[in-house]
Amino acid sequence: ISSLQVYIIQVSVGNHQWTVKHRYSDFHDLHEKLVSEKKIDKNLLPPKKIIGKNSKSLVEKRQKELEVYLQTLLIKFPVTAPKILSHFLHFHLYVS
């Protein structure tokens, strides 16, 4: 049984900061929907890695890459984030 890796990502919007926790597969699902619905560059999401995927250095590297991915999405949608992205980032819990 392989352990599941959950990435804890810090989100900052304006004066609000919070963390979200997602598995890589959640990012992949989000990305697939954004690529098809919002024409996001399909190469924006860091690639899925198989070998050594749970090594500490790889997990830390991927976490940084996923943070950059989310920051890039927030820059791409500066006024109104797509509903799926807002839900993924839990905006409904933190931003009024």
Helices and strands as residue ranges (DSSP letters): E 6-13, E 16-23, H 24-38, H 56-76, H 83-88, H 91-94
